[in-house]
């Protein structure tokens, strides 16, 4: 072999050695850059995996993981795997669960002051509700959670709740004597009673079978819930009365929150607010698609006239007095906001 070929082979060999050394260096650097989570925290969600609030939870978890460079990892458990909303709230008070998305109706059972934000026929539109929640009133109510071992992070959308039933509801009299499923909420039960129906507190996961077996004549919820739980197959009448716009909250257990650094608290708060905007966009899209699925199945959609809706609202006077007795000024302020 002449000198030229020897030199070529030596050069190639040297280059290979350099490449191997560089590869080991990169691998070592990458391995050392990996951070083991300081916190692995649970997030409770009772909806299905593809539901807007669940997708919002995943978005939140991913953002927190990225912004903390892997120091905080949040595991989202959907489909009520960690228990009902009521059970989750109880566990959060002791730090058993770090994060959750819960309905205001459930939270108001523990923080009665929250009831004023979900009074029946309170908001004239979605825009009206968001003006309230994103303003001073909404911020003040988020702070109220801190007295109950919880940290309010952000508001999630849940649309407007309407009645759906096995019999048509076109006027106030049609509700008389009907057995209607409600959330585990005293206020919602009183609302249904004030309208002349009989409230039945049934766990969310059992509503389909209750409707199918005739244990209840109807229920009330938003379009995505009506569609995702397939309630439209057993309750073929959907009456749009928009009796409540019940916002939902992302919460953190105070027992967990207090263990976090100020920097991480700031990151989590920012990620929660960001995920709320993301969830709201998903909600709007899902609401339209869910309604289309239900309507395409042949359900009957009933829209109350303005006069009839006014009659429903007038029936709420005792409910307002019971739950907003010392907050009637706030109630009026919200209505006029």
Secondary structure as UniProt FT lines:
FT   HELIX           3..33
FT   STRAND          39..44
FT   TURN            49..50
FT   HELIX           52..67
FT   TURN            68..70
FT   STRAND          72..77
FT   TURN            79..82
FT   HELIX           85..92
FT   TURN            93..95
FT   STRAND          99..103
FT   HELIX           104..107
FT   TURN            108..110
FT   HELIX           112..118
FT   TURN            120..121
FT   HELIX           126..133
FT   HELIX           136..144
FT   HELIX           145..148
FT   STRAND          150..156
FT   STRAND          161..165
FT   HELIX           172..175
FT   TURN            176..177
FT   STRAND          179..182
FT   HELIX           186..194
FT   TURN            195..196
FT   STRAND          198..201
FT   HELIX           204..206
FT   HELIX           207..212
FT   TURN            213..214
FT   STRAND          218..221
FT   HELIX           223..228
FT   TURN            229..230
FT   HELIX           231..233
FT   STRAND          237..244
FT   STRAND          248..253
FT   HELIX           254..257
FT   TURN            258..259
FT   HELIX           262..296
FT   TURN            297..298
FT   STRAND          300..303
FT   HELIX           306..314
FT   TURN            315..316
FT   HELIX           317..323
FT   TURN            325..326
FT   HELIX           328..336
//
